[in-house]
Every structure is written in C-alpha cells, then in structure tokens.
Amino acid sequence: VVVENRTGAGGTIGTDYVAKAAPDGYTLLFAADATITIAPHLYSNLPYDPVRDLAPIVNVAAGPFVLMANPAFPPNSVKELIALVQTQPGKVSYASSGAGGQQHLAMEYIRTMAGSMDMIHVPYKGFGQGIADVLANQVPLIFGGITASIQLTRSGKLKALAVTGPRRAKALPDVPAVAETLPGFDITAWYGFMAPAATPREIVKKIHDDSVAVIKRPDFLERLARDGIEPVGNTPEEFAAQIKTDLAHWARIVKAAGAKLD
C-alpha cells in the first residue's frame, strides 16, 4: 500500500483526485468527513459530487470533538458558558483552526441551538496556532479532536467543558456531552474508505471485507481506544445512508453559520 498525502483546499484536492481516478480498486480515498459532507456546502464550485462521484466502502472509525477552555476561564460547562455569553454579549471569544472548519461550525451550532449568543470567532491557520493562544489564555476556548484533547485535559493544561458526540465519550467519561444541555446536538468526525464511483461491486466488497477484518483486530481496537476513537465497520450501504444524512445535517449548520469559502 502506498499512502499519498494530497493536501490543500481543506482536503478537497485529494478527494477530487480519487473521484477522477480509474475505478479499478487501486486508488482509494481515506476520507475525513469534512471533505465529503461539509465541503459541498462551503464551496460553490466543488469539482466533485461526493454522492455521484465516490463509492462508500466502509466507515472505519469515528470520534467527537472536545470543547476545551483555559483553566482560568470561569465556566466549567456548556450551560455556564451559554449563561456567561448571554450576559456579556460580544465579549467572549473562541479560537478555531479556520473559518468553515468543524471547530468553527461546532461553536456556531451551539450558538444556533442556544440562541442569543454573540461571540467573537478568532480563526487561526491551523489547530497548533489556535491551541497555543488558548494555552496562553489569549483566547479562552477551542474545540479539539478527542485524541489531542485527551492529553491536554488530563495534564491539566486545559479543562474539558463538553464532548460533541451524542453521548459521553468512553475515553472521557466524566466530561458531559453538549447534548445533555442542548438535546439533539451531535458533531462526530469520521474516517472511512471510498473509491471512484464506477468501481465494480465485487472490488468494493473485497476491500470492505478486508478492512472490517483489520478493524476487528485486538491491536487495532487497542490503538483506537487509546486515541479515544470508536470503531465503526459498517456496510457500504449503511455508509452511503450515513453520508446522505450527514450532508443534510451539515447543510443546516453551515446555512445557520453563513459560512462560505469562495
């Protein structure tokens, strides 16, 4: 297996490359959900259609984001955060790794569901820059992927206010889900294999079955658990249905946020 990182434009360049590749099973996309379910709502002229041009194979794993705060920030929960922002409109800021990213949209989703939350968005060029300023208490809040967040919160460098999945994460059982305060809230990042749309069914099945065999291996499950990620291993049909559901879900969030990247 040759892993080729085709970066740029939020992952859409690599996704487009696979969408236009020969459908022979030799070129696959290990997709992060953002390029499949969020990008179509952010870019007016996306060069691929994720439903038309790509064949879902298997969702390998999924995990939430964690809303983290500098320890000096008074609120210790989403409920307390909402109350503070509503009493101090336009004064509380939050960092993200860039406009239109999941960190930005996660807070916009909270604002939309809670109502009357006037906050300052401070976009950075990547998570590293944003987290540095939160650690330095220049900006009090940021969302991080659960893998990075586990170390940052367990070390006491930052405190965890909530996780963004529909329920508490196994890796952070004492951290409430946002949904405990805002019922129905769910932002879960996933990572899965996709192929060019015309890839023969038997090739898709072969790759799916081989992938699921790896997902079930004890050493793989141990690595996922250490990183706070949950295994999925669904069927191509289930994965396709999930993508369509997620596309509709993110359409509402992006529209409410008014986010556009072109």
ChimeraX commands (.cxc) that place a marker at each C-alpha (Angstrom):
marker #1 position 0.00,0.00,0.00 radius 0.5
marker #1 position 1.30,3.45,-0.94 radius 0.5
marker #1 position -0.07,6.33,1.11 radius 0.5
marker #1 position -0.07,9.57,-0.86 radius 0.5
marker #1 position -0.99,12.74,1.02 radius 0.5
marker #1 position -2.52,15.17,-1.47 radius 0.5
marker #1 position -3.12,18.16,0.75 radius 0.5
marker #1 position -4.67,21.54,0.02 radius 0.5
marker #1 position -8.03,23.28,-0.06 radius 0.5
marker #1 position -9.21,21.53,3.08 radius 0.5
marker #1 position -8.64,18.07,1.64 radius 0.5
marker #1 position -10.75,18.66,-1.47 radius 0.5
marker #1 position -7.77,18.35,-3.85 radius 0.5
marker #1 position -7.03,14.78,-2.77 radius 0.5
marker #1 position -10.73,13.90,-2.77 radius 0.5
marker #1 position -11.14,15.19,-6.33 radius 0.5
marker #1 position -8.08,13.20,-7.42 radius 0.5
marker #1 position -9.66,9.95,-6.26 radius 0.5
marker #1 position -13.08,10.87,-7.65 radius 0.5
marker #1 position -11.48,11.12,-11.12 radius 0.5
marker #1 position -9.15,8.09,-10.77 radius 0.5
marker #1 position -9.53,4.80,-12.62 radius 0.5
marker #1 position -12.23,2.68,-10.89 radius 0.5
marker #1 position -10.00,-0.38,-10.57 radius 0.5
marker #1 position -9.65,-0.63,-6.79 radius 0.5
marker #1 position -6.03,0.54,-6.80 radius 0.5
marker #1 position -6.75,4.18,-5.92 radius 0.5
marker #1 position -8.76,4.71,-2.75 radius 0.5
marker #1 position -9.63,7.68,-0.59 radius 0.5
marker #1 position -9.24,7.52,3.17 radius 0.5
marker #1 position -11.73,10.29,3.71 radius 0.5
marker #1 position -12.30,12.56,6.64 radius 0.5
marker #1 position -15.94,13.53,6.81 radius 0.5
marker #1 position -15.37,17.25,6.22 radius 0.5
marker #1 position -14.41,16.85,2.54 radius 0.5
marker #1 position -17.48,14.67,1.92 radius 0.5
marker #1 position -20.27,16.18,4.00 radius 0.5
marker #1 position -19.22,19.79,4.74 radius 0.5
marker #1 position -17.20,20.96,1.71 radius 0.5
marker #1 position -20.20,20.74,-0.67 radius 0.5
marker #1 position -21.93,23.42,1.42 radius 0.5
marker #1 position -18.87,25.70,1.70 radius 0.5
marker #1 position -17.66,25.76,-1.92 radius 0.5
marker #1 position -19.91,26.90,-4.77 radius 0.5
marker #1 position -17.80,25.18,-7.45 radius 0.5
marker #1 position -16.59,21.99,-5.83 radius 0.5
marker #1 position -15.04,19.86,-8.62 radius 0.5
marker #1 position -16.67,16.64,-7.39 radius 0.5
marker #1 position -20.04,15.48,-6.09 radius 0.5
marker #1 position -19.45,13.15,-3.10 radius 0.5
marker #1 position -22.61,11.13,-3.75 radius 0.5
marker #1 position -22.29,10.91,-7.54 radius 0.5
marker #1 position -18.52,10.53,-7.89 radius 0.5
marker #1 position -17.49,8.34,-4.96 radius 0.5
marker #1 position -18.49,4.86,-3.77 radius 0.5
marker #1 position -18.60,4.39,0.02 radius 0.5
marker #1 position -16.78,1.27,1.20 radius 0.5
marker #1 position -16.60,1.37,4.99 radius 0.5
marker #1 position -16.62,3.90,7.80 radius 0.5
marker #1 position -13.58,2.80,9.76 radius 0.5
marker #1 position -13.81,4.89,12.91 radius 0.5
marker #1 position -15.41,7.97,14.45 radius 0.5
marker #1 position -14.89,10.30,17.36 radius 0.5
marker #1 position -16.15,13.58,18.81 radius 0.5
marker #1 position -14.52,16.93,19.33 radius 0.5
marker #1 position -13.91,18.31,22.81 radius 0.5
marker #1 position -14.75,21.86,23.85 radius 0.5
marker #1 position -11.73,22.92,25.88 radius 0.5
marker #1 position -11.07,26.06,27.88 radius 0.5
marker #1 position -8.13,27.67,29.59 radius 0.5
marker #1 position -8.32,26.77,33.31 radius 0.5
marker #1 position -8.70,30.48,34.16 radius 0.5
marker #1 position -11.94,30.72,32.17 radius 0.5
marker #1 position -14.81,30.78,34.72 radius 0.5
marker #1 position -17.41,28.49,33.07 radius 0.5
marker #1 position -17.00,24.76,33.67 radius 0.5
marker #1 position -19.86,23.56,31.49 radius 0.5
marker #1 position -21.79,24.41,28.33 radius 0.5
marker #1 position -24.68,25.64,30.47 radius 0.5
marker #1 position -22.39,28.06,32.31 radius 0.5
marker #1 position -20.79,29.14,29.01 radius 0.5
marker #1 position -24.18,29.97,27.50 radius 0.5
marker #1 position -25.16,31.94,30.59 radius 0.5
marker #1 position -21.90,33.94,30.54 radius 0.5
marker #1 position -22.12,34.78,26.84 radius 0.5
marker #1 position -25.74,35.83,27.15 radius 0.5
marker #1 position -24.89,38.22,29.97 radius 0.5
marker #1 position -21.75,39.52,28.21 radius 0.5
marker #1 position -22.67,39.67,24.51 radius 0.5
marker #1 position -19.80,40.28,22.10 radius 0.5
marker #1 position -17.09,39.83,24.73 radius 0.5
marker #1 position -16.31,36.09,24.83 radius 0.5
marker #1 position -14.07,34.78,22.06 radius 0.5
marker #1 position -13.22,31.32,20.77 radius 0.5
marker #1 position -10.42,30.02,18.57 radius 0.5
marker #1 position -10.64,27.67,15.60 radius 0.5
marker #1 position -8.29,26.23,13.01 radius 0.5
marker #1 position -10.01,28.26,10.30 radius 0.5
marker #1 position -13.34,29.59,9.07 radius 0.5
marker #1 position -15.69,26.88,7.85 radius 0.5
marker #1 position -13.88,24.09,9.70 radius 0.5
marker #1 position -15.57,21.75,12.14 radius 0.5
marker #1 position -14.23,23.66,15.15 radius 0.5
marker #1 position -15.80,26.88,13.87 radius 0.5
marker #1 position -19.05,25.20,12.89 radius 0.5
marker #1 position -19.31,23.32,16.19 radius 0.5
marker #1 position -19.48,26.59,18.11 radius 0.5
marker #1 position -21.85,28.07,15.54 radius 0.5
marker #1 position -24.09,25.05,16.09 radius 0.5
marker #1 position -24.08,25.67,19.84 radius 0.5
marker #1 position -24.89,29.33,19.25 radius 0.5
marker #1 position -27.73,28.44,16.90 radius 0.5
marker #1 position -29.29,25.94,19.29 radius 0.5
marker #1 position -28.86,28.06,22.41 radius 0.5
marker #1 position -29.85,31.38,20.85 radius 0.5
marker #1 position -28.71,34.88,21.84 radius 0.5
marker #1 position -25.01,34.00,21.93 radius 0.5
marker #1 position -22.98,36.86,20.47 radius 0.5
marker #1 position -19.35,35.64,20.42 radius 0.5
marker #1 position -16.10,36.60,18.72 radius 0.5
marker #1 position -14.66,33.99,16.34 radius 0.5
marker #1 position -10.85,34.05,16.09 radius 0.5
marker #1 position -9.76,31.85,13.16 radius 0.5
marker #1 position -6.16,30.63,13.03 radius 0.5
marker #1 position -4.12,28.94,10.31 radius 0.5
marker #1 position -4.32,25.51,11.87 radius 0.5
marker #1 position -5.02,23.92,15.24 radius 0.5
marker #1 position -1.47,24.37,16.50 radius 0.5
marker #1 position -1.62,28.16,16.39 radius 0.5
marker #1 position -5.05,28.25,17.97 radius 0.5
marker #1 position -4.21,25.92,20.82 radius 0.5
marker #1 position -1.04,27.91,21.60 radius 0.5
marker #1 position -3.09,31.04,22.23 radius 0.5
marker #1 position -5.66,29.16,24.32 radius 0.5
marker #1 position -2.85,27.71,26.43 radius 0.5
marker #1 position -1.51,31.25,26.83 radius 0.5
marker #1 position -5.03,32.47,27.73 radius 0.5
marker #1 position -5.09,34.92,24.83 radius 0.5
marker #1 position -8.35,33.27,23.72 radius 0.5
marker #1 position -10.30,31.19,26.25 radius 0.5
marker #1 position -11.95,28.46,24.14 radius 0.5
marker #1 position -11.26,25.98,21.34 radius 0.5
marker #1 position -12.60,22.67,20.05 radius 0.5
marker #1 position -10.06,19.90,19.55 radius 0.5
marker #1 position -10.21,16.37,18.21 radius 0.5
marker #1 position -10.55,13.90,21.05 radius 0.5
marker #1 position -7.09,12.34,20.55 radius 0.5
marker #1 position -5.24,15.62,21.14 radius 0.5
marker #1 position -7.75,16.73,23.77 radius 0.5
marker #1 position -7.22,13.70,26.00 radius 0.5
marker #1 position -3.61,14.67,26.71 radius 0.5
marker #1 position -4.29,18.39,27.00 radius 0.5
marker #1 position -7.09,17.93,29.54 radius 0.5
marker #1 position -5.64,15.04,31.55 radius 0.5
marker #1 position -2.43,17.02,32.03 radius 0.5
marker #1 position -4.45,19.93,33.42 radius 0.5
marker #1 position -3.17,22.34,30.78 radius 0.5
marker #1 position -6.76,22.86,29.63 radius 0.5
marker #1 position -10.14,21.85,31.03 radius 0.5
marker #1 position -12.83,19.97,29.12 radius 0.5
marker #1 position -16.30,21.51,29.12 radius 0.5
marker #1 position -18.04,19.03,26.84 radius 0.5
marker #1 position -17.75,16.47,24.04 radius 0.5
marker #1 position -19.68,16.95,20.81 radius 0.5
marker #1 position -20.93,13.41,20.20 radius 0.5
marker #1 position -24.48,12.31,21.02 radius 0.5
marker #1 position -23.29,10.82,24.31 radius 0.5
marker #1 position -20.26,10.89,26.61 radius 0.5
marker #1 position -17.04,9.50,25.17 radius 0.5
marker #1 position -15.65,6.30,26.68 radius 0.5
marker #1 position -12.22,7.91,26.87 radius 0.5
marker #1 position -13.56,10.92,28.81 radius 0.5
marker #1 position -16.48,9.50,30.83 radius 0.5
marker #1 position -16.59,12.41,33.28 radius 0.5
marker #1 position -17.00,15.02,30.53 radius 0.5
marker #1 position -20.66,15.72,29.65 radius 0.5
marker #1 position -21.93,15.71,26.08 radius 0.5
marker #1 position -23.17,19.03,24.70 radius 0.5
marker #1 position -26.41,17.12,24.05 radius 0.5
marker #1 position -27.01,16.91,27.81 radius 0.5
marker #1 position -27.57,20.67,27.70 radius 0.5
marker #1 position -28.74,21.05,24.10 radius 0.5
marker #1 position -30.69,17.87,23.21 radius 0.5
marker #1 position -30.07,16.64,19.67 radius 0.5
marker #1 position -26.62,18.20,19.37 radius 0.5
marker #1 position -24.19,15.89,17.56 radius 0.5
marker #1 position -20.95,16.55,15.74 radius 0.5
marker #1 position -18.95,13.38,15.25 radius 0.5
marker #1 position -15.94,13.22,12.95 radius 0.5
marker #1 position -15.49,10.03,10.95 radius 0.5
marker #1 position -12.82,8.47,8.77 radius 0.5
marker #1 position -13.57,5.93,6.08 radius 0.5
marker #1 position -12.59,4.36,2.78 radius 0.5
marker #1 position -14.19,5.44,-0.50 radius 0.5
marker #1 position -13.46,4.56,-4.12 radius 0.5
marker #1 position -14.24,6.10,-7.53 radius 0.5
marker #1 position -17.97,5.70,-8.19 radius 0.5
marker #1 position -17.68,3.17,-11.04 radius 0.5
marker #1 position -15.56,0.72,-9.03 radius 0.5
marker #1 position -17.06,-2.78,-9.56 radius 0.5
marker #1 position -19.20,-4.08,-6.74 radius 0.5
marker #1 position -17.03,-7.16,-6.17 radius 0.5
marker #1 position -13.93,-4.97,-5.67 radius 0.5
marker #1 position -15.80,-2.76,-3.19 radius 0.5
marker #1 position -16.89,-5.87,-1.28 radius 0.5
marker #1 position -13.35,-7.28,-1.21 radius 0.5
marker #1 position -11.88,-4.04,0.16 radius 0.5
marker #1 position -14.75,-3.75,2.65 radius 0.5
marker #1 position -14.31,-7.27,3.98 radius 0.5
marker #1 position -10.55,-6.90,4.29 radius 0.5
marker #1 position -10.97,-3.58,6.09 radius 0.5
marker #1 position -13.50,-4.96,8.58 radius 0.5
marker #1 position -11.13,-7.82,9.37 radius 0.5
marker #1 position -8.50,-5.26,10.36 radius 0.5
marker #1 position -11.00,-3.13,12.31 radius 0.5
marker #1 position -11.85,-6.18,14.44 radius 0.5
marker #1 position -8.23,-6.98,15.30 radius 0.5
marker #1 position -7.41,-6.54,19.01 radius 0.5
marker #1 position -4.29,-4.47,18.33 radius 0.5
marker #1 position -6.27,-2.09,16.09 radius 0.5
marker #1 position -9.07,-1.75,18.65 radius 0.5
marker #1 position -6.49,-1.08,21.37 radius 0.5
marker #1 position -4.96,1.72,19.31 radius 0.5
marker #1 position -8.37,3.29,18.65 radius 0.5
marker #1 position -9.29,3.13,22.34 radius 0.5
marker #1 position -6.01,4.78,23.30 radius 0.5
marker #1 position -6.82,7.63,20.91 radius 0.5
marker #1 position -10.42,7.96,22.11 radius 0.5
marker #1 position -11.82,6.82,18.77 radius 0.5
marker #1 position -14.67,4.33,18.33 radius 0.5
marker #1 position -14.62,1.58,15.66 radius 0.5
marker #1 position -17.49,1.55,13.16 radius 0.5
marker #1 position -17.05,-1.03,10.38 radius 0.5
marker #1 position -20.44,-0.59,8.70 radius 0.5
marker #1 position -21.56,-1.87,5.29 radius 0.5
marker #1 position -21.22,0.16,2.07 radius 0.5
marker #1 position -25.00,0.66,2.08 radius 0.5
marker #1 position -25.02,1.85,5.69 radius 0.5
marker #1 position -22.09,4.16,4.99 radius 0.5
marker #1 position -23.88,5.65,1.96 radius 0.5
marker #1 position -27.02,6.28,4.04 radius 0.5
marker #1 position -24.92,7.89,6.78 radius 0.5
marker #1 position -23.26,10.22,4.27 radius 0.5
marker #1 position -26.63,11.39,2.94 radius 0.5
marker #1 position -27.88,12.02,6.48 radius 0.5
marker #1 position -24.70,13.91,7.36 radius 0.5
marker #1 position -24.93,16.04,4.20 radius 0.5
marker #1 position -28.39,17.22,5.26 radius 0.5
marker #1 position -27.23,17.74,8.86 radius 0.5
marker #1 position -24.26,19.91,7.86 radius 0.5
marker #1 position -26.33,21.84,5.31 radius 0.5
marker #1 position -28.43,23.20,8.17 radius 0.5
marker #1 position -25.40,24.06,10.31 radius 0.5
marker #1 position -23.46,25.78,7.50 radius 0.5
marker #1 position -26.54,27.76,6.45 radius 0.5
marker #1 position -27.14,28.94,10.01 radius 0.5
marker #1 position -23.48,29.95,10.32 radius 0.5
marker #1 position -23.50,31.74,6.97 radius 0.5
marker #1 position -20.12,30.16,6.19 radius 0.5
marker #1 position -18.69,30.23,2.65 radius 0.5
marker #1 position -15.13,29.67,1.45 radius 0.5
marker #1 position -15.42,31.05,-2.09 radius 0.5
marker link #1:1,2 radius 0.2
marker link #1:2,3 radius 0.2
marker link #1:3,4 radius 0.2
marker link #1:4,5 radius 0.2
marker link #1:5,6 radius 0.2
marker link #1:6,7 radius 0.2
marker link #1:7,8 radius 0.2
marker link #1:8,9 radius 0.2
marker link #1:9,10 radius 0.2
marker link #1:10,11 radius 0.2
marker link #1:11,12 radius 0.2
marker link #1:12,13 radius 0.2
marker link #1:13,14 radius 0.2
marker link #1:14,15 radius 0.2
marker link #1:15,16 radius 0.2
marker link #1:16,17 radius 0.2
marker link #1:17,18 radius 0.2
marker link #1:18,19 radius 0.2
marker link #1:19,20 radius 0.2
marker link #1:20,21 radius 0.2
marker link #1:21,22 radius 0.2
marker link #1:22,23 radius 0.2
marker link #1:23,24 radius 0.2
marker link #1:24,25 radius 0.2
marker link #1:25,26 radius 0.2
marker link #1:26,27 radius 0.2
marker link #1:27,28 radius 0.2
marker link #1:28,29 radius 0.2
marker link #1:29,30 radius 0.2
marker link #1:30,31 radius 0.2
marker link #1:31,32 radius 0.2
marker link #1:32,33 radius 0.2
marker link #1:33,34 radius 0.2
marker link #1:34,35 radius 0.2
marker link #1:35,36 radius 0.2
marker link #1:36,37 radius 0.2
marker link #1:37,38 radius 0.2
marker link #1:38,39 radius 0.2
marker link #1:39,40 radius 0.2
marker link #1:40,41 radius 0.2
marker link #1:41,42 radius 0.2
marker link #1:42,43 radius 0.2
marker link #1:43,44 radius 0.2
marker link #1:44,45 radius 0.2
marker link #1:45,46 radius 0.2
marker link #1:46,47 radius 0.2
marker link #1:47,48 radius 0.2
marker link #1:48,49 radius 0.2
marker link #1:49,50 radius 0.2
marker link #1:50,51 radius 0.2
marker link #1:51,52 radius 0.2
marker link #1:52,53 radius 0.2
marker link #1:53,54 radius 0.2
marker link #1:54,55 radius 0.2
marker link #1:55,56 radius 0.2
marker link #1:56,57 radius 0.2
marker link #1:57,58 radius 0.2
marker link #1:58,59 radius 0.2
marker link #1:59,60 radius 0.2
marker link #1:60,61 radius 0.2
marker link #1:61,62 radius 0.2
marker link #1:62,63 radius 0.2
marker link #1:63,64 radius 0.2
marker link #1:64,65 radius 0.2
marker link #1:65,66 radius 0.2
marker link #1:66,67 radius 0.2
marker link #1:67,68 radius 0.2
marker link #1:68,69 radius 0.2
marker link #1:69,70 radius 0.2
marker link #1:70,71 radius 0.2
marker link #1:71,72 radius 0.2
marker link #1:72,73 radius 0.2
marker link #1:73,74 radius 0.2
marker link #1:74,75 radius 0.2
marker link #1:75,76 radius 0.2
marker link #1:76,77 radius 0.2
marker link #1:77,78 radius 0.2
marker link #1:78,79 radius 0.2
marker link #1:79,80 radius 0.2
marker link #1:80,81 radius 0.2
marker link #1:81,82 radius 0.2
marker link #1:82,83 radius 0.2
marker link #1:83,84 radius 0.2
marker link #1:84,85 radius 0.2
marker link #1:85,86 radius 0.2
marker link #1:86,87 radius 0.2
marker link #1:87,88 radius 0.2
marker link #1:88,89 radius 0.2
marker link #1:89,90 radius 0.2
marker link #1:90,91 radius 0.2
marker link #1:91,92 radius 0.2
marker link #1:92,93 radius 0.2
marker link #1:93,94 radius 0.2
marker link #1:94,95 radius 0.2
marker link #1:95,96 radius 0.2
marker link #1:96,97 radius 0.2
marker link #1:97,98 radius 0.2
marker link #1:98,99 radius 0.2
marker link #1:99,100 radius 0.2
marker link #1:100,101 radius 0.2
marker link #1:101,102 radius 0.2
marker link #1:102,103 radius 0.2
marker link #1:103,104 radius 0.2
marker link #1:104,105 radius 0.2
marker link #1:105,106 radius 0.2
marker link #1:106,107 radius 0.2
marker link #1:107,108 radius 0.2
marker link #1:108,109 radius 0.2
marker link #1:109,110 radius 0.2
marker link #1:110,111 radius 0.2
marker link #1:111,112 radius 0.2
marker link #1:112,113 radius 0.2
marker link #1:113,114 radius 0.2
marker link #1:114,115 radius 0.2
marker link #1:115,116 radius 0.2
marker link #1:116,117 radius 0.2
marker link #1:117,118 radius 0.2
marker link #1:118,119 radius 0.2
marker link #1:119,120 radius 0.2
marker link #1:120,121 radius 0.2
marker link #1:121,122 radius 0.2
marker link #1:122,123 radius 0.2
marker link #1:123,124 radius 0.2
marker link #1:124,125 radius 0.2
marker link #1:125,126 radius 0.2
marker link #1:126,127 radius 0.2
marker link #1:127,128 radius 0.2
marker link #1:128,129 radius 0.2
marker link #1:129,130 radius 0.2
marker link #1:130,131 radius 0.2
marker link #1:131,132 radius 0.2
marker link #1:132,133 radius 0.2
marker link #1:133,134 radius 0.2
marker link #1:134,135 radius 0.2
marker link #1:135,136 radius 0.2
marker link #1:136,137 radius 0.2
marker link #1:137,138 radius 0.2
marker link #1:138,139 radius 0.2
marker link #1:139,140 radius 0.2
marker link #1:140,141 radius 0.2
marker link #1:141,142 radius 0.2
marker link #1:142,143 radius 0.2
marker link #1:143,144 radius 0.2
marker link #1:144,145 radius 0.2
marker link #1:145,146 radius 0.2
marker link #1:146,147 radius 0.2
marker link #1:147,148 radius 0.2
marker link #1:148,149 radius 0.2
marker link #1:149,150 radius 0.2
marker link #1:150,151 radius 0.2
marker link #1:151,152 radius 0.2
marker link #1:152,153 radius 0.2
marker link #1:153,154 radius 0.2
marker link #1:154,155 radius 0.2
marker link #1:155,156 radius 0.2
marker link #1:156,157 radius 0.2
marker link #1:157,158 radius 0.2
marker link #1:158,159 radius 0.2
marker link #1:159,160 radius 0.2
marker link #1:160,161 radius 0.2
marker link #1:161,162 radius 0.2
marker link #1:162,163 radius 0.2
marker link #1:163,164 radius 0.2
marker link #1:164,165 radius 0.2
marker link #1:165,166 radius 0.2
marker link #1:166,167 radius 0.2
marker link #1:167,168 radius 0.2
marker link #1:168,169 radius 0.2
marker link #1:169,170 radius 0.2
marker link #1:170,171 radius 0.2
marker link #1:171,172 radius 0.2
marker link #1:172,173 radius 0.2
marker link #1:173,174 radius 0.2
marker link #1:174,175 radius 0.2
marker link #1:175,176 radius 0.2
marker link #1:176,177 radius 0.2
marker link #1:177,178 radius 0.2
marker link #1:178,179 radius 0.2
marker link #1:179,180 radius 0.2
marker link #1:180,181 radius 0.2
marker link #1:181,182 radius 0.2
marker link #1:182,183 radius 0.2
marker link #1:183,184 radius 0.2
marker link #1:184,185 radius 0.2
marker link #1:185,186 radius 0.2
marker link #1:186,187 radius 0.2
marker link #1:187,188 radius 0.2
marker link #1:188,189 radius 0.2
marker link #1:189,190 radius 0.2
marker link #1:190,191 radius 0.2
marker link #1:191,192 radius 0.2
marker link #1:192,193 radius 0.2
marker link #1:193,194 radius 0.2
marker link #1:194,195 radius 0.2
marker link #1:195,196 radius 0.2
marker link #1:196,197 radius 0.2
marker link #1:197,198 radius 0.2
marker link #1:198,199 radius 0.2
marker link #1:199,200 radius 0.2
marker link #1:200,201 radius 0.2
marker link #1:201,202 radius 0.2
marker link #1:202,203 radius 0.2
marker link #1:203,204 radius 0.2
marker link #1:204,205 radius 0.2
marker link #1:205,206 radius 0.2
marker link #1:206,207 radius 0.2
marker link #1:207,208 radius 0.2
marker link #1:208,209 radius 0.2
marker link #1:209,210 radius 0.2
marker link #1:210,211 radius 0.2
marker link #1:211,212 radius 0.2
marker link #1:212,213 radius 0.2
marker link #1:213,214 radius 0.2
marker link #1:214,215 radius 0.2
marker link #1:215,216 radius 0.2
marker link #1:216,217 radius 0.2
marker link #1:217,218 radius 0.2
marker link #1:218,219 radius 0.2
marker link #1:219,220 radius 0.2
marker link #1:220,221 radius 0.2
marker link #1:221,222 radius 0.2
marker link #1:222,223 radius 0.2
marker link #1:223,224 radius 0.2
marker link #1:224,225 radius 0.2
marker link #1:225,226 radius 0.2
marker link #1:226,227 radius 0.2
marker link #1:227,228 radius 0.2
marker link #1:228,229 radius 0.2
marker link #1:229,230 radius 0.2
marker link #1:230,231 radius 0.2
marker link #1:231,232 radius 0.2
marker link #1:232,233 radius 0.2
marker link #1:233,234 radius 0.2
marker link #1:234,235 radius 0.2
marker link #1:235,236 radius 0.2
marker link #1:236,237 radius 0.2
marker link #1:237,238 radius 0.2
marker link #1:238,239 radius 0.2
marker link #1:239,240 radius 0.2
marker link #1:240,241 radius 0.2
marker link #1:241,242 radius 0.2
marker link #1:242,243 radius 0.2
marker link #1:243,244 radius 0.2
marker link #1:244,245 radius 0.2
marker link #1:245,246 radius 0.2
marker link #1:246,247 radius 0.2
marker link #1:247,248 radius 0.2
marker link #1:248,249 radius 0.2
marker link #1:249,250 radius 0.2
marker link #1:250,251 radius 0.2
marker link #1:251,252 radius 0.2
marker link #1:252,253 radius 0.2
marker link #1:253,254 radius 0.2
marker link #1:254,255 radius 0.2
marker link #1:255,256 radius 0.2
marker link #1:256,257 radius 0.2
marker link #1:257,258 radius 0.2
marker link #1:258,259 radius 0.2
marker link #1:259,260 radius 0.2
marker link #1:260,261 radius 0.2
marker link #1:261,262 radius 0.2
view
